[in-house]
Amino acid sequence: MGHLQDLLAVQDLDLELDQIRHRRAHLPERAELTDLEARRGALAGELSEIESARADLTARQEQAEAELAAAESRSATVSQRMYGGTVSASRDLQAMAAELEQLKARASSLEDVVLEVLDAAEPLDARAAALAEARRSVEDQQAAAVQRLAASEQELDAELASRVGARDAAVTAVPAPLLATYERLRARLGGVGVARLVGNHCDGCHLTLSAMELDRVRHLPEGEVYTCEQCSRILVP
């Protein structure tokens, strides 16, 4: 049973390695980073929408201000002509006065537009600032989580390397044909290719062996391999 006991030692090491690899793949920092990335994406999406809305308001404000400047420039031109003494005809003066009234009303309307835009932009600017700050906070948390993840990975990688070394040493005691059979069974049976006979049952599938079969297993010739009838794993007393 010497080689079978050596094989059990390899199996135990393989299970340790599987557990370490599973722990490495499922470190809590990975889930934290996934959550943080989702939060950052949501913040970025909302911020993009606000920036788009703010850009529309800015364009509207700039257009209103440009039209207001044109109206004020036209008003100044008309006023200069009206009061400059170069126009004396009553009808022309009346037309200028009417135009000035229209320009004044237009300017007032445009000023209202600018004020409305500024009022609408204020909460957007506040929300954008809050979102930007929240995104910076999430990015800081991401950076910290990345560092913690790297430290955890480094620790597990060292543990993994140590156990791989132990496994490499252990397999040298197992004959190549037996090791090949084990590797094939392990790949097919969820990582467990050899199981202990505990009492009267297989520790791999928990099948109970009959008294006759149990006696046969315990008196197998040296080097002969017995596989469980239920799960096909190599069974070691």
Contacts in CASP RR format, 6 or more apart in sequence:
PFRMAT RR
TARGET T0000
AUTHOR 0000-0000-0000
METHOD contacts of the structure
MODEL  1
MGHLQDLLAVQDLDLELDQIRHRRAHLPERAELTDLEARRGALAGELSEI
ESARADLTARQEQAEAELAAAESRSATVSQRMYGGTVSASRDLQAMAAEL
EQLKARASSLEDVVLEVLDAAEPLDARAAALAEARRSVEDQQAAAVQRLA
ASEQELDAELASRVGARDAAVTAVPAPLLATYERLRARLGGVGVARLVGN
HCDGCHLTLSAMELDRVRHLPEGEVYTCEQCSRILVP
1 222 0 8 1.000
1 223 0 8 1.000
1 236 0 8 1.000
1 237 0 8 1.000
3 173 0 8 1.000
3 174 0 8 1.000
3 175 0 8 1.000
3 178 0 8 1.000
3 223 0 8 1.000
4 178 0 8 1.000
4 194 0 8 1.000
4 223 0 8 1.000
4 225 0 8 1.000
4 234 0 8 1.000
4 236 0 8 1.000
5 236 0 8 1.000
6 170 0 8 1.000
6 173 0 8 1.000
6 174 0 8 1.000
7 174 0 8 1.000
7 178 0 8 1.000
7 179 0 8 1.000
7 182 0 8 1.000
7 194 0 8 1.000
7 234 0 8 1.000
7 236 0 8 1.000
8 194 0 8 1.000
8 196 0 8 1.000
8 236 0 8 1.000
9 170 0 8 1.000
9 173 0 8 1.000
10 167 0 8 1.000
10 170 0 8 1.000
10 171 0 8 1.000
10 174 0 8 1.000
10 179 0 8 1.000
10 182 0 8 1.000
11 182 0 8 1.000
11 186 0 8 1.000
11 192 0 8 1.000
11 193 0 8 1.000
11 194 0 8 1.000
13 163 0 8 1.000
13 166 0 8 1.000
13 167 0 8 1.000
13 170 0 8 1.000
14 167 0 8 1.000
14 186 0 8 1.000
14 191 0 8 1.000
15 191 0 8 1.000
15 192 0 8 1.000
16 163 0 8 1.000
17 160 0 8 1.000
17 163 0 8 1.000
17 164 0 8 1.000
17 167 0 8 1.000
18 191 0 8 1.000
20 156 0 8 1.000
20 159 0 8 1.000
20 160 0 8 1.000
20 163 0 8 1.000
21 160 0 8 1.000
23 156 0 8 1.000
24 152 0 8 1.000
24 153 0 8 1.000
24 156 0 8 1.000
24 157 0 8 1.000
24 160 0 8 1.000
27 149 0 8 1.000
27 152 0 8 1.000
27 153 0 8 1.000
27 156 0 8 1.000
29 145 0 8 1.000
29 146 0 8 1.000
29 148 0 8 1.000
29 149 0 8 1.000
29 152 0 8 1.000
30 149 0 8 1.000
32 145 0 8 1.000
33 142 0 8 1.000
33 145 0 8 1.000
33 146 0 8 1.000
33 149 0 8 1.000
36 138 0 8 1.000
36 141 0 8 1.000
36 142 0 8 1.000
36 145 0 8 1.000
37 142 0 8 1.000
39 138 0 8 1.000
40 135 0 8 1.000
40 138 0 8 1.000
40 139 0 8 1.000
40 142 0 8 1.000
43 131 0 8 1.000
43 134 0 8 1.000
43 135 0 8 1.000
43 138 0 8 1.000
44 135 0 8 1.000
46 131 0 8 1.000
47 128 0 8 1.000
47 131 0 8 1.000
47 132 0 8 1.000
47 135 0 8 1.000
50 124 0 8 1.000
50 127 0 8 1.000
50 128 0 8 1.000
50 131 0 8 1.000
51 128 0 8 1.000
53 124 0 8 1.000
54 121 0 8 1.000
54 124 0 8 1.000
54 125 0 8 1.000
54 128 0 8 1.000
57 117 0 8 1.000
57 120 0 8 1.000
57 121 0 8 1.000
57 124 0 8 1.000
58 121 0 8 1.000
60 113 0 8 1.000
60 117 0 8 1.000
61 113 0 8 1.000
61 114 0 8 1.000
61 117 0 8 1.000
61 118 0 8 1.000
61 121 0 8 1.000
64 110 0 8 1.000
64 113 0 8 1.000
64 114 0 8 1.000
64 117 0 8 1.000
65 110 0 8 1.000
65 114 0 8 1.000
67 106 0 8 1.000
67 110 0 8 1.000
68 107 0 8 1.000
68 110 0 8 1.000
68 111 0 8 1.000
68 114 0 8 1.000
71 103 0 8 1.000
71 106 0 8 1.000
71 107 0 8 1.000
71 110 0 8 1.000
72 103 0 8 1.000
72 107 0 8 1.000
74 99 0 8 1.000
74 103 0 8 1.000
75 100 0 8 1.000
75 103 0 8 1.000
75 104 0 8 1.000
75 107 0 8 1.000
78 96 0 8 1.000
78 99 0 8 1.000
78 100 0 8 1.000
78 103 0 8 1.000
79 100 0 8 1.000
81 87 0 8 1.000
81 96 0 8 1.000
82 93 0 8 1.000
82 96 0 8 1.000
82 97 0 8 1.000
82 100 0 8 1.000
87 93 0 8 1.000
87 96 0 8 1.000
171 179 0 8 1.000
174 182 0 8 1.000
178 225 0 8 1.000
181 225 0 8 1.000
181 234 0 8 1.000
182 193 0 8 1.000
182 194 0 8 1.000
182 234 0 8 1.000
185 193 0 8 1.000
185 194 0 8 1.000
185 232 0 8 1.000
185 233 0 8 1.000
185 234 0 8 1.000
186 192 0 8 1.000
186 193 0 8 1.000
186 194 0 8 1.000
189 231 0 8 1.000
189 232 0 8 1.000
189 233 0 8 1.000
192 204 0 8 1.000
192 233 0 8 1.000
193 233 0 8 1.000
193 234 0 8 1.000
194 233 0 8 1.000
194 234 0 8 1.000
194 235 0 8 1.000
194 236 0 8 1.000
195 202 0 8 1.000
195 203 0 8 1.000
195 204 0 8 1.000
195 205 0 8 1.000
195 228 0 8 1.000
195 231 0 8 1.000
195 233 0 8 1.000
195 234 0 8 1.000
195 235 0 8 1.000
195 236 0 8 1.000
196 203 0 8 1.000
196 235 0 8 1.000
196 236 0 8 1.000
196 237 0 8 1.000
197 203 0 8 1.000
197 209 0 8 1.000
197 214 0 8 1.000
197 217 0 8 1.000
197 235 0 8 1.000
197 236 0 8 1.000
197 237 0 8 1.000
200 208 0 8 1.000
200 209 0 8 1.000
200 211 0 8 1.000
200 214 0 8 1.000
201 207 0 8 1.000
201 208 0 8 1.000
201 209 0 8 1.000
202 209 0 8 1.000
202 228 0 8 1.000
202 230 0 8 1.000
202 231 0 8 1.000
202 233 0 8 1.000
202 235 0 8 1.000
204 228 0 8 1.000
204 231 0 8 1.000
204 233 0 8 1.000
205 228 0 8 1.000
205 230 0 8 1.000
205 231 0 8 1.000
205 233 0 8 1.000
207 228 0 8 1.000
207 229 0 8 1.000
207 230 0 8 1.000
207 231 0 8 1.000
209 217 0 8 1.000
213 229 0 8 1.000
216 226 0 8 1.000
217 226 0 8 1.000
217 235 0 8 1.000
217 237 0 8 1.000
218 237 0 8 1.000
220 226 0 8 1.000
225 234 0 8 1.000
226 234 0 8 1.000
226 235 0 8 1.000
227 233 0 8 1.000
227 234 0 8 1.000
227 235 0 8 1.000
228 234 0 8 1.000
228 235 0 8 1.000
END
